[in-house]
Amino acid sequence: MLKAIFWDMDGTMVDSEPLWGQATYELSEHLGKRLTPQLRESTVGGSFPHTLQVCAQHAGVDLAEGDYPHYRRRMFDRMGELFADNLRPNPGVLELLDDLQQTQIPMLVTTNTERELADPSIAAVGQHFFHDSIAGDEVVHPKPAPDMYLEAARRVGARPEECLVFEDSFAGMSGAVAAGCRVIGLPESADQPVPEGVTLLRSLHGSNSFQGVTATHVHGWFDRIPH
């Protein structure tokens, strides 16, 4: 039986990945060399320390002690500006969350985004939908580690295999599979790699959108996903 649903934020519930992409490219240029699209793709769904390391390595910059808080502040201030004017829920998300809420199933946000930026994203969707949330700076090991999902399952008193995860990034899908959850993936493109054990939304629904998806669909899909 489905006991809980864990939702990724960026790219899954809100169309924020283009905003993260813009800020990440700007950070890489500030460090001295713009990321390639392939390297930018490798940062999707990851933590900020990982993103900073990718940008620094690409630019040939050796990060010194104290550099992390400086670049973090720069990145987060920029994201705050972008979020203020451009953050919107993806099509169908609000309708599905409302339908699921009527079934009284607990839902949590599980995002690698740190709490400072996670809260505005959650607010853009509607905090009232969620039982709880876990941000990337609140676990020892963020995605692709399974820690976040294991903690989410613990908070709702369920086993991981009784929990469903919606995720769009390879890192997030990998962590959810490793935790033992059932995973519905929303990769941005059809040729994007997907970890073994993930069921694609487009294979269940015919598209990568939540438009037209209901609570009845979700419960039915959960029963069909191997575990």
Secondary structure, DSSP 4 states (H G I P E B T S, - for coil): ---EEEE--BTTTB--HHHHHHHHHHHHHHHTSPPPHHHHHHHTT--HHHHHHHHHHHHT--PPTTHHHHHHHHHHHHHHHHHHHH--BPTTHHHHHHHHHHTT--EEEE-SS-HHHHHHHHHHH-GGG-SEEE-GGGSSS-TTSSHHHHHHHHHHT--GGGEEEEE-SHHHHHHHHHHT-EEEE--SSTTS---TTEEEHHHHHSSSS-TT--HHHHHHHHHHS--
